[in-house]
Amino acid sequence: MNLNSINQLEWESMLEGAINGALSDSEAQLLNRLLKANPERLDDYIRFVDMHASLYQEPLLAPTNMADTMIDYQTLEMENEQQRKLTGFWKILASVTTAAALIAFSFVLWQSMTGESNWDYLRGQYVGLVTSLKANGSDSDLYVGRGVQTGLFTLGSGKAQIRLDNGVELSMRGPVKFEVFGQDHLALVSGRLTANVPEQAIGFRIDTPDMEVVDLGTEFALKVDSSGESKLHVLEGEVEARLKQGLDFENEPLIIAKERLDDLLQNPSYLELEYDPISFAPSPDRDELIRATGGMMQSLHEAPLDLRNGRFKHDYLMLFPERLNYTLPDELAVNLAEPGTYRMLTENGAKRYYAETSADKQACEIVVRSTIVQDRIPVGTVVNSYLVHFDAFDKPGERHKAKGRVRFNNRILGVIVSGQDLNDSDALLGNSETIYENSHGRRTENDLVRISSDQHQVFLNFEVTGFIDQIRIVVEADSNELEIARFLDGNE
């Protein structure tokens, strides 16, 4: 293949494959030849790896049911000197190694940043996040997006879902009361709770008044009645359980596996062999439409009720669905629709950008006004609408920045970034129960949005200075209507 025949779309696809470890041997060899033959390609590769290394806390995309560690961030830009050293190191490395080694080292660097990040941040007291809530209003201090702290958590009625920092998803049916000791340990005082535990959180423990349950990679349901008596059912995988005070084998740790329930020689009194979704809490919901999130992006299962400026503050990007499987009644203009890296700048921001940004970096980004219209989605198209919201906690004298990404299972049809276009599309694509900000200040400014070459992933680099940043992402609807219906209805 002629090295000069590689177009920009093919080049970006090759870079993404390298970062995600998806290159074939022949593609890796081609990348190797490109990097050796073309210094500009090498510089582009270095910037691409550096952008990804600074963007993500975790080395790989975390599936939505295995979420990244949730942290309250006070994000600062990397020091210029650190950046120069890092870039210089990549060039030295590139001069003495192959593309395969570069790719491998990219992964190592990515992993190392999990433990020793180049970002300075402050960890808050949160150990989780309320991602879903269906209550009757009696729990006035609960809302979708509320941070979960150590201490007592109470749900008076209805249903709720929590995602802990380690990726554990908790589903509950009120009334329920439990004590949170940390992301890996809680005590169920009373009520019904179901836990889905990903591989990285094995060892997660729940105590009840009369028993202990330690996860060994599973999903399990617990309920505690008014007398303090506990019942356990294993939905998947296995747990280690024991009664704190019991007879014979019941107060000894017992491994209980879903596939071996019928083989138990003795059935402990705390075990229920049959699962009743009404008497237990339902299995946690999974967003089948979002494949993964990364960086400082947190996903919710529901839209918050109030998104006006100052009403929904977090130091990370909040992603949530608005309308799903929705047929457009009118043509929809979208600001961004084509793969590429876009820099939205104000007039003053543009002056600073051109004065401070290298020509090489400028060549990799497309500077546009947020009012640009790249495409119009035809009437009758069936879409899913998601909103990304960033409204950082006030820290006087500081700019607030957050980077994150989301990958959808389906193709991204367009991104709306203009404040006016966001306002105009609220009635069409917004959640009917949500109050939206509609002032002129709702817009992206001095921000970066990147749509991947396969149009399934969006990268964001947001900066706010006292007001919210938002974008609306329009994704093609899932063709599997049964799966959509299951997601919308949830578990009753």
C-alpha positions in Angstrom: 0.0 0.0 0.0 1.2 3.5 -0.9 1.9 5.2 2.4 0.8 8.5 1.0 -2.6 7.1 0.1 -3.8 6.9 3.7 -6.5 9.6 4.2 -7.3 11.3 7.5 -10.3 9.1 8.3 -8.2 5.9 7.8 -5.4 7.5 9.8 -7.6 8.3 12.8 -9.2 4.8 12.7 -5.7 3.3 12.7 -4.7 5.4 15.8 -7.9 4.5 17.7 -7.2 0.8 16.9 -3.7 1.2 18.2 -4.9 2.8 21.5 -7.6 0.2 22.0 -5.3 -2.8 21.1 -7.4 -3.7 18.1 -4.8 -3.6 15.3 -4.1 -6.7 13.2 -0.5 -7.7 12.6 -0.6 -6.2 9.1 -2.1 -2.9 10.4 0.5 -2.7 13.1 3.2 -3.2 10.5 1.7 -0.5 8.3 1.6 1.9 11.3 5.2 1.1 12.0 6.2 2.1 8.5 4.1 5.2 8.6 5.7 6.4 11.8 9.2 5.7 10.6 8.7 7.3 7.2 6.8 10.5 8.2 7.8 12.7 11.1 4.5 14.6 10.9 2.6 11.3 11.4 4.9 10.5 14.4 4.1 13.9 16.0 0.4 13.3 15.3 0.6 9.9 17.0 2.4 11.3 20.0 -0.3 14.0 20.5 -3.0 11.4 20.1 -1.5 9.1 22.8 -0.9 12.1 25.1 -4.4 13.3 24.7 -5.8 9.9 25.6 -3.4 9.5 28.5 -4.5 12.8 30.0 -8.1 12.1 29.3 -8.7 8.9 31.1 -8.2 7.8 34.7 -8.5 4.1 33.7 -6.5 2.3 31.0 -9.6 1.0 29.2 -13.2 1.9 28.7 -15.2 0.8 31.8 -18.5 -0.7 30.9 -21.4 1.2 32.4 -22.1 -1.5 35.0 -18.4 -1.4 36.0 -18.1 2.4 36.3 -14.8 4.3 36.7 -13.9 5.5 40.2 -16.1 8.5 41.1 -14.1 11.4 42.4 -14.9 15.0 43.1 -12.3 16.8 41.0 -10.6 20.1 41.2 -9.0 19.8 37.8 -5.8 21.7 36.8 -4.0 21.8 33.4 -0.8 19.8 33.3 2.3 22.1 33.8 3.9 23.1 30.6 7.2 21.7 31.7 5.7 18.3 32.4 4.1 18.4 28.9 7.4 19.2 27.2 9.2 16.4 29.1 6.5 14.0 28.2 6.6 14.9 24.5 10.3 14.8 24.4 10.3 11.4 26.0 7.9 10.1 23.3 10.2 11.3 20.6 13.3 9.7 22.1 11.3 6.5 22.6 10.0 6.6 19.0 13.6 6.9 17.6 14.7 3.7 19.2 11.7 1.4 19.1 8.9 0.1 16.8 5.3 1.0 16.6 4.4 -2.2 18.4 6.5 -1.1 21.4 5.0 2.4 21.3 1.6 0.9 21.5 2.5 -1.4 24.3 4.1 1.5 26.2 1.0 3.7 25.6 -1.0 1.1 27.5 1.5 0.9 30.3 1.5 4.7 30.6 -2.3 4.7 30.6 -2.3 2.2 33.4 0.3 4.0 35.5 -1.9 7.2 35.4 -4.5 5.3 37.4 -2.2 5.3 40.4 -0.1 8.4 39.8 -2.3 10.9 37.9 -0.9 14.0 36.3 -4.1 15.7 37.4 -4.3 17.4 40.8 -7.7 16.6 42.4 -9.5 16.7 45.6 -11.4 13.6 46.7 -14.7 14.3 48.3 -16.6 12.3 50.8 -18.8 10.6 48.1 -18.5 6.8 47.7 -21.3 6.5 45.1 -24.1 8.2 43.2 -27.9 7.8 43.0 -28.5 6.9 39.3 -32.2 6.2 39.4 -35.1 7.1 41.7 -38.8 6.4 41.6 -40.3 7.5 44.9 -43.4 9.2 46.0 -41.8 12.4 47.2 -41.5 11.5 50.9 -37.7 11.3 50.6 -37.1 15.0 50.0 -33.4 14.8 50.4 -33.0 12.2 47.6 -32.6 13.0 43.9 -31.1 11.5 40.8 -27.4 12.5 40.8 -27.1 12.9 44.6 -23.7 11.8 45.9 -23.8 8.9 48.4 -21.6 9.4 51.5 -20.6 7.1 54.4 -23.3 6.9 57.0 -27.0 6.0 57.1 -29.0 5.8 53.8 -32.8 5.6 53.9 -35.4 5.2 51.2 -38.9 5.5 52.5 -40.8 4.1 49.6 -40.5 3.4 45.8 -37.3 2.2 44.1 -33.8 3.5 43.7 -30.5 2.5 42.2 -27.0 3.5 43.4 -23.6 3.0 41.7 -20.7 2.8 44.1 -17.2 4.0 43.2 -16.0 0.4 42.6 -18.7 -0.3 40.0 -21.1 -2.1 42.3 -24.7 -1.5 41.3 -27.3 -1.5 44.1 -31.0 -1.8 43.5 -33.4 -1.2 46.4 -37.1 -1.2 47.1 -38.4 1.0 50.0 -38.7 1.1 52.8 -35.0 0.2 53.2 -32.3 1.4 55.5 -28.6 0.6 55.4 -25.3 1.9 56.8 -22.5 2.7 54.3 -19.0 2.1 55.6 -17.3 2.5 52.3 -17.5 1.5 48.7 -16.7 -2.2 49.6 -18.8 -2.6 52.8 -22.3 -1.8 54.0 -24.8 -3.1 56.5 -28.4 -3.7 55.6 -30.5 -2.8 58.6 -33.9 -3.5 57.1 -35.6 -3.8 53.7 -34.7 -5.2 50.3 -31.4 -4.8 48.4 -29.9 -6.4 45.3 -26.3 -6.1 44.4 -24.6 -6.6 41.1 -20.8 -6.9 41.7 -18.3 -6.6 38.8 -15.0 -8.5 38.8 -12.9 -5.6 40.1 -15.1 -5.3 43.2 -15.0 -9.0 44.3 -14.9 -9.1 48.1 -17.7 -6.6 48.4 -19.5 -7.3 51.7 -22.9 -6.8 53.2 -23.8 -7.4 56.8 -27.3 -7.8 58.2 -28.4 -8.1 61.8 -27.9 -11.9 61.8 -25.6 -12.8 58.8 -22.6 -11.8 56.7 -22.4 -12.1 52.9 -19.2 -11.7 50.9 -19.3 -11.5 47.1 -17.2 -13.8 45.1 -18.3 -12.4 41.7 -22.0 -12.4 41.4 -25.4 -10.8 41.7 -27.3 -11.5 44.9 -30.5 -10.3 46.7 -31.0 -9.8 50.4 -34.0 -8.8 52.5 -34.3 -8.2 56.2 -37.7 -8.2 57.9 -38.8 -6.2 60.9 -37.6 -8.8 63.3 -34.0 -8.7 61.9 -34.2 -12.1 60.1 -32.4 -12.2 56.8 -33.0 -14.1 53.5 -30.6 -14.5 50.7 -30.9 -15.5 47.0 -28.0 -15.8 44.5 -29.1 -14.7 41.1 -25.7 -15.3 39.4 -22.2 -16.5 40.4 -21.5 -17.3 44.0 -21.2 -15.8 47.5 -19.8 -16.7 50.8 -22.4 -16.5 53.6 -22.9 -17.4 57.2 -25.2 -16.7 60.1 -23.5 -14.8 62.9 -25.2 -17.1 65.4 -26.5 -20.4 64.2 -26.4 -24.1 64.6 -23.9 -26.5 63.0 -23.0 -25.5 59.4 -25.0 -22.2 59.4 -22.5 -20.2 61.4 -19.6 -21.5 59.3 -18.7 -19.7 56.0 -20.6 -21.5 53.2 -20.0 -21.0 49.5 -23.3 -20.8 47.7 -23.2 -20.9 43.9 -26.3 -20.2 41.6 -25.6 -23.2 39.4 -25.2 -25.6 42.4 -28.2 -24.6 44.5 -29.9 -27.9 43.9 -26.7 -29.8 45.0 -26.5 -28.4 48.5 -26.6 -31.2 51.0 -28.1 -29.0 53.6 -30.1 -25.9 52.8 -29.3 -23.1 55.3 -32.4 -21.4 56.8 -31.3 -18.0 55.4 -31.3 -19.2 51.8 -34.3 -18.9 49.5 -34.0 -21.2 46.4 -36.7 -19.5 44.4 -36.4 -15.8 43.4 -39.5 -13.6 43.8 -38.8 -10.1 42.3 -41.5 -8.6 44.4 -40.4 -9.8 47.8 -36.8 -9.0 46.9 -35.5 -5.8 45.2 -35.3 -6.0 41.4 -32.1 -6.7 39.5 -30.2 -3.4 38.8 -31.0 -1.7 35.5 -28.3 -1.7 32.8 -28.2 1.0 30.1 -28.1 -1.2 27.0 -27.6 1.8 24.8 -24.4 3.2 26.3 -21.5 0.8 25.8 -19.0 2.6 28.1 -18.0 5.9 29.8 -14.5 7.0 30.8 -12.5 9.8 32.3 -14.6 12.3 34.3 -17.9 11.1 32.8 -20.6 9.7 35.1 -23.8 8.2 33.6 -27.3 8.3 35.2 -30.2 6.1 34.3 -32.6 9.0 34.5 -32.6 12.7 33.8 -32.4 15.0 36.8 -35.4 17.2 37.5 -33.8 20.6 37.5 -30.9 21.6 35.2 -30.9 25.3 35.6 -27.7 27.1 36.5 -26.6 26.3 40.0 -29.3 23.6 40.6 -27.3 20.5 39.7 -23.7 20.9 40.6 -21.0 18.2 40.2 -17.3 18.5 39.5 -17.6 15.9 36.7 -19.6 15.5 33.5 -23.1 14.1 34.0 -24.6 12.0 31.1 -28.2 10.9 31.1 -30.9 9.9 28.6 -33.7 12.3 27.7 -35.9 10.7 24.9 -35.4 7.1 23.8 -36.7 5.4 20.6 -38.3 8.8 19.6 -39.5 9.5 16.1 -38.6 13.0 15.0 -41.8 14.9 14.0 -39.7 17.6 12.3 -36.3 18.0 10.7 -33.5 18.5 13.3 -30.5 20.7 12.6 -27.3 19.5 14.4 -24.1 21.5 14.8 -21.6 18.7 14.5 -22.1 15.4 12.6 -18.9 14.6 10.9 -15.9 12.8 12.5 -13.2 15.2 13.7 -11.8 17.3 16.6 -13.7 20.6 17.0 -12.6 23.6 19.1 -15.4 26.0 20.0 -14.0 29.4 20.8 -15.3 32.8 21.8 -13.6 35.9 20.2 -11.4 36.4 23.2 -10.8 32.6 23.5 -9.7 32.5 19.8 -7.1 35.2 20.4 -5.6 33.3 23.3 -5.8 30.0 21.4 -3.9 31.2 18.4 -1.3 33.0 20.5 -0.7 30.1 22.9 -1.3 26.9 20.8 1.3 25.4 18.5 0.8 25.2 14.8 1.0 21.4 14.9 -1.9 21.3 17.4 -3.9 23.8 15.5 -3.5 21.6 12.4 -5.2 18.7 14.3 -8.3 20.7 15.4 -11.0 22.4 13.5 -11.9 25.8 15.0 -15.6 26.5 14.5 -18.4 28.6 15.9 -20.9 26.7 18.0 -23.7 27.9 15.6 -22.3 25.9 12.7 -24.8 23.4 11.1 -23.2 20.4 9.6 -26.3 18.3 9.0 -30.0 18.0 9.3 -31.6 14.8 10.5 -34.7 14.0 8.4 -38.2 14.0 9.8 -39.3 10.5 10.8 -35.8 9.3 11.9 -36.0 7.3 15.2 -33.4 8.6 17.6 -32.1 8.5 21.2 -31.3 11.8 22.9 -28.7 12.2 25.7 -27.6 15.3 27.5 -24.1 16.0 29.0 -24.2 18.6 31.8 -21.3 20.3 33.6 -21.8 22.7 36.4 -18.8 22.6 38.7 -18.9 23.6 42.4 -17.8 27.2 42.9 -14.1 27.7 43.6 -13.4 31.4 43.4 -10.8 32.5 41.0 -10.5 29.1 39.2 -11.6 27.8 35.8 -13.2 24.4 36.1 -12.3 21.8 33.6 -13.3 18.2 33.0 -12.5 15.6 30.3 -14.5 12.5 29.6 -15.8 10.3 26.9 -18.8 8.1 26.1 -19.1 5.2 23.6 -22.5 4.3 22.3 -23.5 1.0 20.8 -25.2 2.8 17.9 -24.0 5.5 15.5 -24.0 9.1 16.6 -26.2 11.2 14.2 -25.3 14.6 15.5 -24.2 16.8 18.4 -25.9 20.0 19.4 -23.6 22.5 21.1 -25.1 25.9 20.4 -27.0 27.5 23.3 -29.8 28.7 21.0 -30.1 25.3 19.4 -30.1 23.6 22.8 -33.0 25.9 23.8 -34.9 25.2 20.6 -34.5 21.4 20.9 -35.5 21.1 24.5 -39.2 20.8 23.7 -38.4 18.2 20.9 -35.8 16.1 22.6 -35.7 17.0 26.3 -37.2 15.1 29.1 -40.7 16.3 29.8 -40.2 16.3 33.6 -36.9 18.2 33.6 -36.6 22.0 34.0 -33.9 23.3 31.6 -31.8 26.4 31.6 -32.8 28.6 28.7 -30.7 31.7 29.1 -28.1 33.0 26.6 -25.3 31.8 28.8 -26.1 28.1 28.2 -23.5 27.3 25.5 -20.1 25.7 24.9 -17.2 28.2 24.8 -13.5 27.5 24.7 -14.4 23.8 24.7 -13.3 20.8 22.6 -15.6 18.1 21.2 -14.3 15.1 19.2 -16.4 12.7 17.3 -14.5 9.4 16.6 -14.0 8.2 13.1 -16.5 5.3 13.5 -19.1 7.9 14.9 -19.8 5.8 18.0 -17.7 7.8 20.5 -17.6 11.4 21.7 -14.6 12.9 23.6 -15.2 16.1 25.6 -12.9 18.7 27.1 -15.1 21.2 28.9 -14.2 24.4 30.7 -16.7 26.5 32.7 -16.2 29.9 34.4 -19.3 30.4 36.5 -22.0 29.0 34.2 -23.0 25.6 32.9 -21.8 23.7 29.8 -24.1 21.3 28.0 -24.3 19.4 24.8 -27.0 17.2 23.4 -26.0 13.9 21.6 -28.4 12.4 19.1 -27.9 8.7 18.5 -29.6 6.4 16.1 -32.3 4.3 17.9 -31.7 0.6 18.7 -33.2 -1.6 16.1 -34.0 -4.2 18.7 -37.4 -2.9 19.9 -37.8 -5.6 22.6 -34.5 -4.5 24.2 -35.5 -0.9 24.1 -38.9 -1.7 25.7 -37.1 -3.7 28.4 -34.8 -0.8 29.2 -37.6 1.7 29.3 -39.9 -0.3 31.4 -37.3 -1.4 33.9 -37.9 -4.1 36.5 -41.2 -3.8 38.2 
